[in-house]
Amino acid sequence: MSGNILMAASVPDHVPTSLVWDDDIGGFTMELDDPYVAGARLHEGPEIIWSTHGYRGEQGAWMMVGFEAMREAFTDFERFSSAGSAGTQGLLGVEWRQVPIEFDPPEQKMYRKFLNPLLTPAAVNRLSDLVEQTCSELIDNFAARESCEFITDFAQLMPSYIFLQVMGMPKDKVEQFLDWERETLWTEDVSVRVEGARKIRDYLVDLIAERRVRPGDDLISTVAGAEFEGRPITDDEAIGYCFSLFLGGLDTVMSVMGFTMRHLAMNKPLQQRLRENPDLIPKAIDESLRAHGVVVMRRIVRDDCEFRGVAMKAGDQVMLPTPIAGRDPRHFADPHRIDPDRSDKSGLTFGSGVHTCVGMHLARRELRIAFAQLLARFADISISDPAQVRYRTGITWGVDRLPLDLVAA
C-alpha cells in the first residue's frame, strides 16, 4: 500500500499497525496527472485502512478502499449509521439534520418515501424538454466562437438552471448560489464553510416561510406543505430537506460532467464512436459514472463490531470514497478503461442501499442529453491548453477549469 505507516498515540489501540495509512486523500490523489489513477494506488493494499487524517482532517477514520467493502458498508445501516454523517449540526450549531441523508431507518424510510415520487423516471420525463432547451441555449452561446471554458460556460450552468427551476429558486442568482456551495463544500477552512452554510440556511429559511404563505408549483413549496403521519412538517424537517437538496443539486452533475468531458476530449476514438453511434451514449454515461465518483461520504460505527475481519468500535468514523470504488481492479477488469460495452457498470457514485441518491434519474437524464447535444453539434472536441486544466480532490472532487477547442459539425 502506498503511503507512510505511522505509529502514533493518536491511533486507537484497536487499529492494527498494518492498516494505518498516514496520508490525506486530497493530497494523495493529486500526486499524478490523473487523480483517479493516483487514488487507485490504494488498491495495492488492504480493502479497509485507517486514515490518520480522516474526514476533512477532523480525526482518524476507517476508509473503505475495496469496491465490495464499500458497497457492503453503504447497505449495512445497522452497523454503519448515517446520523450526523454530513456534519451539519456541528458546522452550524443547530439541532436539525439534513433530511433524509442524516437519518437511519425507520425515520429515513418515511422521509425518503415523501421524496421518491417527485424524482421518479416518470417525473424526470416531464423535465426532458426543459433539459433539451437549456442545453441548446447554452451551447448557442459559445458555438460560433468554436471554443469555450467548459465548466463556467456549460457544466456548472446547465444542471444548476434545471435544479433552480425544479426548486422554484431564481435563475439570476445562480452565481451567488454556486459561491455559497463552493464555500460550504470545496474548502477545508472551517470558518469559510460555516459562513457558506449559514448563507444557504438563512436564505432557505426565508424562502420556506415565503412559500408557506404563497405556495407555488415547485419543490420547496411541496416540502413546506408536507405532512407526515397526519402532522404538518416541522421547521427543522423543512430546512433539513431543503438544505440537503440545495447541496446535492448544485454540485454532483457538474463534477461528473467535467470529468466525463475531460476524458472524451482526450479520447478521440471514443468521442467519434459515440458521435457515430448516439444510441451508445446512455451506456457511456453509466460507464463514466462508474469510473468518476466525485464524493467521499461518511458513516459512523453504531456499536462495537467486526466488519470483513476488522474490529471496529462504536463511534469510529468511516469514510466511503466513491472516486476510489470504481477503479478497483479486484472488481473491474482494466478499471481505468472507459468502455460503454462493459457489462458491469455498477459504480457507487450515487451510493447504494437505502441512501442511494434520490436525484440519480434526473442526473442521468441531464448527462445523456448534454453529451448527445454536444457530440452532435461539434465534429471534434479537444482540450485547447492542457496546462490550464484544473481539478480538485478531497471530500468533493470536480473539474474547475477545462478550456476546449470546438469544431462545428
C-alpha positions as CSV (number, residue, x, y, z in Angstrom):
1,M,0.0,0.0,0.0
2,S,1.3,3.5,-0.9
3,G,1.6,6.0,1.9
4,N,3.5,6.0,5.1
5,I,2.9,3.8,8.1
6,L,2.5,5.9,11.3
7,M,2.9,4.7,14.8
8,A,1.3,7.5,16.9
9,A,-0.6,7.8,20.1
10,S,-3.5,9.3,18.0
11,V,-4.2,5.9,16.5
12,P,-6.7,4.0,18.7
13,D,-5.5,0.8,20.3
14,H,-7.9,-1.4,18.4
15,V,-6.4,-0.3,15.0
16,P,-3.7,-2.8,13.8
17,T,-0.5,-1.1,12.7
18,S,-0.7,-2.9,9.4
19,L,-3.9,-1.0,8.5
20,V,-2.7,2.5,9.4
21,W,-2.3,4.9,6.4
22,D,-0.6,8.2,7.3
23,D,-1.7,10.3,4.4
24,D,-4.5,12.6,3.2
25,I,-6.8,11.5,0.4
26,G,-6.8,15.0,-1.1
27,G,-3.0,15.3,-1.4
28,F,-2.5,11.7,-2.3
29,T,-4.9,11.8,-5.2
30,M,-3.2,14.9,-6.7
31,E,0.2,13.3,-6.9
32,L,-0.3,12.1,-10.5
33,D,-1.7,13.6,-13.7
34,D,-5.0,11.7,-13.3
35,P,-6.5,11.7,-9.7
36,Y,-8.4,8.5,-10.3
37,V,-5.2,6.6,-11.3
38,A,-3.5,8.2,-8.3
39,G,-6.2,7.1,-5.9
40,A,-6.3,3.6,-7.4
41,R,-2.8,3.0,-5.9
42,L,-4.7,2.3,-2.6
43,H,-5.9,-0.9,-4.2
44,E,-2.4,-2.3,-3.8
45,G,-3.1,-2.7,-0.1
46,P,-5.9,-3.8,2.2
47,E,-9.5,-3.2,1.3
48,I,-10.0,-1.4,4.6
49,I,-7.4,1.0,6.1
50,W,-7.2,3.6,8.9
51,S,-6.6,7.1,7.6
52,T,-4.8,9.2,10.3
53,H,-6.2,12.3,8.5
54,G,-9.7,11.1,8.4
55,Y,-12.7,13.1,7.1
56,R,-11.6,16.7,6.5
57,G,-8.8,16.1,8.9
58,E,-11.2,16.2,11.8
59,Q,-10.0,12.9,13.3
60,G,-8.7,9.5,12.2
61,A,-11.2,7.3,10.4
62,W,-11.6,3.9,8.8
63,M,-11.6,4.2,5.0
64,M,-13.2,1.6,2.7
65,V,-10.9,1.1,-0.3
66,G,-12.2,-2.0,-1.9
67,F,-15.4,-1.8,-4.0
68,E,-17.1,-4.8,-2.3
69,A,-16.3,-3.5,1.2
70,M,-17.6,0.0,0.3
71,R,-20.8,-1.4,-1.3
72,E,-21.5,-3.6,1.8
73,A,-20.9,-0.7,4.2
74,F,-23.3,1.5,2.2
75,T,-26.1,-1.1,2.5
76,D,-25.4,-2.1,6.2
77,F,-27.2,0.7,8.0
78,E,-27.4,-1.5,11.2
79,R,-23.7,-1.3,11.7
80,F,-22.9,2.0,9.9
81,S,-25.2,4.9,10.8
82,S,-25.8,8.0,8.7
83,A,-26.9,10.0,11.8
84,G,-24.8,13.2,11.8
85,S,-22.8,11.9,8.8
86,A,-22.9,15.2,6.9
87,G,-21.8,17.2,10.0
88,T,-24.5,19.8,9.7
89,Q,-25.2,20.1,13.4
90,G,-21.6,20.6,14.3
91,L,-20.9,23.0,11.5
92,L,-23.9,25.3,12.1
93,G,-24.5,24.6,15.8
94,V,-28.1,23.6,15.1
95,E,-30.4,20.8,16.3
96,W,-31.7,19.8,12.8
97,R,-30.1,17.3,10.4
98,Q,-30.1,17.1,6.7
99,V,-33.1,15.1,5.5
100,P,-33.1,12.2,4.6
101,I,-29.4,11.6,4.3
102,E,-28.6,12.0,8.0
103,F,-31.3,9.6,9.2
104,D,-31.4,5.8,9.5
105,P,-34.4,3.6,9.0
106,P,-37.2,3.7,10.0
107,E,-37.2,7.6,10.0
108,Q,-35.2,7.6,6.8
109,K,-37.8,5.4,5.1
110,M,-40.6,7.8,6.0
111,Y,-38.6,10.9,4.8
112,R,-37.4,9.1,1.6
113,K,-40.9,7.9,0.7
114,F,-42.1,11.5,0.5
115,L,-39.3,12.5,-2.0
116,N,-39.4,9.4,-4.2
117,P,-42.5,10.3,-6.3
118,L,-41.1,13.7,-7.0
119,L,-38.0,12.4,-8.8
120,T,-39.1,9.1,-10.4
121,P,-38.2,8.4,-14.1
122,A,-41.8,9.4,-15.0
123,A,-41.4,12.7,-13.2
124,V,-38.0,13.2,-14.9
125,N,-39.6,12.6,-18.3
126,R,-41.6,15.7,-17.8
127,L,-38.4,17.7,-17.5
128,S,-36.8,16.4,-20.7
129,D,-37.9,19.4,-22.8
130,L,-36.5,21.8,-20.3
131,V,-33.2,20.0,-20.2
132,E,-33.1,19.9,-24.0
133,Q,-33.8,23.6,-24.3
134,T,-31.4,24.6,-21.6
135,C,-28.6,22.6,-23.2
136,S,-29.3,24.1,-26.6
137,E,-29.3,27.7,-25.5
138,L,-26.1,27.3,-23.5
139,I,-24.3,25.7,-26.5
140,D,-25.6,28.5,-28.8
141,N,-23.8,31.0,-26.6
142,F,-20.3,29.6,-27.5
143,A,-20.8,27.6,-30.6
144,A,-19.9,30.4,-33.0
145,R,-16.6,31.1,-31.5
146,E,-15.7,27.4,-31.6
147,S,-14.2,27.4,-28.1
148,C,-15.4,27.5,-24.5
149,E,-14.3,27.2,-20.9
150,F,-16.5,24.2,-20.4
151,I,-17.1,24.4,-16.7
152,T,-18.2,28.1,-16.5
153,D,-19.8,28.2,-19.9
154,F,-21.8,24.9,-19.6
155,A,-21.2,22.3,-16.9
156,Q,-22.0,24.5,-13.9
157,L,-24.9,26.3,-15.5
158,M,-26.9,23.5,-17.2
159,P,-27.7,21.3,-14.1
160,S,-28.0,24.4,-11.9
161,Y,-30.6,26.0,-14.2
162,I,-32.7,22.8,-14.1
163,F,-32.3,22.4,-10.4
164,L,-33.3,26.0,-9.7
165,Q,-36.4,25.6,-11.9
166,V,-37.4,22.5,-10.0
167,M,-36.8,24.1,-6.6
168,G,-38.5,27.4,-7.6
169,M,-35.4,29.5,-7.0
170,P,-34.4,32.5,-9.1
171,K,-32.1,31.6,-12.1
172,D,-30.5,35.1,-12.0
173,K,-28.9,34.2,-8.6
174,V,-27.1,31.2,-9.8
175,E,-23.6,32.6,-9.4
176,Q,-24.4,33.6,-5.8
177,F,-25.8,30.1,-5.0
178,L,-22.7,28.4,-6.6
179,D,-20.4,30.7,-4.5
180,W,-22.2,29.5,-1.3
181,E,-21.9,25.9,-2.4
182,R,-18.2,26.3,-3.0
183,E,-17.7,27.9,0.4
184,T,-19.6,25.1,2.1
185,L,-18.2,22.0,0.2
186,W,-15.0,22.8,-1.5
187,T,-12.8,24.2,1.2
188,E,-11.2,22.7,4.3
189,D,-11.2,26.1,6.1
190,V,-13.9,25.6,8.7
191,S,-14.6,29.4,9.1
192,V,-15.3,29.6,5.3
193,R,-17.5,26.5,5.4
194,V,-19.5,27.9,8.3
195,E,-20.1,31.2,6.6
196,G,-21.2,29.5,3.4
197,A,-23.5,27.1,5.2
198,R,-25.1,30.0,7.2
199,K,-25.8,31.9,3.9
200,I,-27.6,28.8,2.5
201,R,-29.5,28.2,5.7
202,D,-30.7,31.8,6.1
203,Y,-31.8,32.1,2.5
204,L,-33.7,28.8,2.6
205,V,-35.4,29.6,6.0
206,D,-36.8,32.8,4.5
207,L,-37.8,31.1,1.3
208,I,-39.6,28.3,3.1
209,A,-41.5,30.8,5.2
210,E,-42.5,32.7,2.0
211,R,-43.7,29.5,0.2
212,R,-45.8,28.6,3.2
213,V,-47.7,31.8,2.7
214,R,-47.6,31.9,-1.1
215,P,-47.0,28.3,-2.3
216,G,-46.1,27.7,-5.9
217,D,-45.6,24.8,-8.3
218,D,-42.1,23.9,-7.1
219,L,-40.3,21.5,-4.8
220,I,-39.7,23.9,-1.9
221,S,-43.5,24.6,-1.8
222,T,-44.1,20.9,-1.8
223,V,-41.7,20.4,1.1
224,A,-43.1,23.4,3.0
225,G,-46.6,21.9,2.8
226,A,-45.7,18.3,3.5
227,E,-47.4,16.1,6.1
228,F,-46.0,13.0,7.9
229,E,-48.4,10.6,9.6
230,G,-51.1,13.2,9.8
231,R,-49.0,16.1,11.1
232,P,-47.5,19.1,9.3
233,I,-43.8,19.1,8.6
234,T,-41.8,20.8,11.3
235,D,-39.5,23.8,10.6
236,D,-36.4,21.6,11.3
237,E,-37.6,18.9,8.9
238,A,-38.3,21.5,6.2
239,I,-34.9,23.2,6.4
240,G,-33.2,19.8,6.7
241,Y,-34.8,18.7,3.4
242,C,-34.1,21.9,1.5
243,F,-30.5,22.2,2.8
244,S,-29.8,18.7,1.6
245,L,-31.4,19.3,-1.8
246,F,-29.5,22.5,-2.3
247,L,-26.1,20.9,-1.7
248,G,-26.9,17.8,-3.7
249,G,-28.5,19.7,-6.6
250,L,-25.7,22.1,-7.5
251,D,-22.6,20.0,-7.4
252,T,-22.6,16.4,-8.4
253,V,-23.8,16.5,-12.0
254,M,-21.4,19.4,-12.7
255,S,-18.5,17.4,-11.3
256,V,-19.2,14.2,-13.2
257,M,-19.9,16.2,-16.4
258,G,-16.5,17.9,-16.1
259,F,-14.5,14.6,-15.7
260,T,-16.5,13.0,-18.5
261,M,-15.8,15.8,-20.9
262,R,-12.1,15.8,-19.9
263,H,-11.9,12.1,-20.7
264,L,-13.8,12.4,-24.1
265,A,-11.7,15.4,-25.2
266,M,-8.6,13.3,-24.7
267,N,-10.0,10.1,-26.2
268,K,-10.8,10.9,-29.8
269,P,-11.7,7.3,-30.8
270,L,-14.4,7.0,-28.1
271,Q,-15.6,10.5,-28.9
272,Q,-16.1,9.6,-32.5
273,R,-17.6,6.3,-31.8
274,L,-20.3,8.0,-29.7
275,R,-20.8,10.7,-32.3
276,E,-21.5,8.0,-34.9
277,N,-23.5,5.8,-32.6
278,P,-25.6,8.1,-30.4
279,D,-27.5,5.1,-29.1
280,L,-24.4,4.2,-27.1
281,I,-24.4,7.4,-25.2
282,P,-26.6,6.2,-22.3
283,K,-24.2,3.2,-21.8
284,A,-21.3,5.6,-22.0
285,I,-22.8,7.8,-19.3
286,D,-23.4,4.9,-17.0
287,E,-19.8,3.8,-17.6
288,S,-18.4,7.3,-16.9
289,L,-20.5,7.4,-13.7
290,R,-18.8,4.1,-12.7
291,A,-15.4,5.5,-13.3
292,H,-15.9,9.0,-12.0
293,G,-17.2,9.0,-8.4
294,V,-17.0,12.5,-7.0
295,V,-17.9,12.4,-3.3
296,V,-16.3,10.9,-0.2
297,M,-19.2,10.0,2.1
298,R,-19.2,9.3,5.8
299,R,-20.8,6.9,8.2
300,I,-20.5,6.3,12.0
301,V,-20.0,2.8,13.6
302,R,-23.1,2.2,15.7
303,D,-21.8,-0.5,18.0
304,D,-18.6,-2.4,18.5
305,C,-18.5,-4.9,15.7
306,E,-16.3,-6.9,13.3
307,F,-16.6,-6.0,9.6
308,R,-14.9,-8.1,7.0
309,G,-12.3,-9.2,9.6
310,V,-11.6,-5.8,11.0
311,A,-12.6,-4.9,14.6
312,M,-14.3,-1.5,14.8
313,K,-15.5,0.4,17.9
314,A,-18.7,2.4,18.4
315,G,-18.2,6.0,17.4
316,D,-15.5,5.2,14.9
317,Q,-15.8,7.3,11.7
318,V,-16.0,5.5,8.3
319,M,-15.1,7.1,5.0
320,L,-16.6,5.9,1.8
321,P,-14.6,7.4,-1.1
322,T,-16.7,6.7,-4.2
323,P,-13.9,8.0,-6.5
324,I,-11.8,5.1,-5.4
325,A,-14.5,2.4,-5.6
326,G,-15.0,2.4,-9.4
327,R,-11.3,1.8,-10.1
328,D,-10.9,-1.4,-8.0
329,P,-9.1,-4.0,-10.3
330,R,-10.4,-6.7,-7.9
331,H,-13.9,-5.9,-9.1
332,F,-13.5,-4.3,-12.5
333,A,-11.2,-5.7,-15.2
334,D,-9.0,-2.9,-16.6
335,P,-10.8,-0.3,-14.4
336,H,-9.3,2.8,-16.0
337,R,-10.6,2.0,-19.4
338,I,-13.9,3.8,-20.1
339,D,-15.8,1.2,-22.2
340,P,-19.5,1.6,-23.0
341,D,-19.7,-2.1,-23.7
342,R,-18.5,-3.1,-20.2
343,S,-21.1,-5.5,-18.8
344,D,-20.7,-4.4,-15.1
345,K,-21.1,-0.7,-14.7
346,S,-22.2,-1.0,-11.0
347,G,-20.4,2.0,-9.7
348,L,-21.1,3.7,-6.3
349,T,-21.2,7.3,-7.5
350,F,-24.8,7.6,-6.3
351,G,-24.2,5.4,-3.2
352,S,-26.1,2.2,-2.6
353,G,-28.7,0.8,-0.3
354,V,-31.4,3.0,1.4
355,H,-29.4,6.2,0.8
356,T,-29.0,5.8,-2.9
357,C,-29.2,9.3,-4.4
358,V,-32.8,10.3,-5.0
359,G,-31.7,12.5,-7.8
360,M,-29.9,9.8,-9.9
361,H,-32.6,9.6,-12.6
362,L,-32.5,13.3,-13.2
363,A,-28.7,13.3,-13.2
364,R,-28.5,10.5,-15.8
365,R,-31.0,12.3,-18.0
366,E,-29.2,15.6,-17.8
367,L,-25.8,13.9,-18.7
368,R,-27.3,11.9,-21.5
369,I,-29.0,14.9,-23.1
370,A,-26.0,17.2,-22.6
371,F,-23.5,14.9,-24.3
372,A,-25.9,13.9,-27.1
373,Q,-26.2,17.5,-28.0
374,L,-22.5,18.4,-27.6
375,L,-21.4,15.5,-29.8
376,A,-24.0,16.3,-32.4
377,R,-23.1,20.0,-32.6
378,F,-19.3,19.6,-32.8
379,A,-17.3,17.3,-35.1
380,D,-14.3,17.5,-32.8
381,I,-13.8,18.5,-29.2
382,S,-10.3,18.9,-27.8
383,I,-8.5,20.5,-24.8
384,S,-7.0,23.7,-26.0
385,D,-4.3,24.0,-23.4
386,P,-3.8,21.0,-21.0
387,A,-1.7,23.2,-18.7
388,Q,-4.8,25.3,-18.0
389,V,-6.9,22.3,-16.8
390,R,-7.7,22.5,-13.1
391,Y,-9.4,20.0,-10.9
392,R,-9.7,19.3,-7.2
393,T,-10.0,16.3,-5.0
394,G,-10.5,15.7,-1.3
395,I,-14.0,15.2,0.1
396,T,-15.6,16.5,-3.1
397,W,-14.0,16.1,-6.5
398,G,-14.5,18.2,-9.6
399,V,-13.0,19.9,-12.6
400,D,-12.7,23.7,-12.0
401,R,-11.3,24.7,-15.4
402,L,-11.5,22.9,-18.8
403,P,-10.7,25.0,-21.9
404,L,-11.9,23.4,-25.1
405,D,-11.5,23.9,-28.8
406,L,-14.6,23.0,-30.8
407,V,-15.0,22.2,-34.5
408,A,-18.6,22.7,-35.7
409,A,-20.3,19.7,-37.3
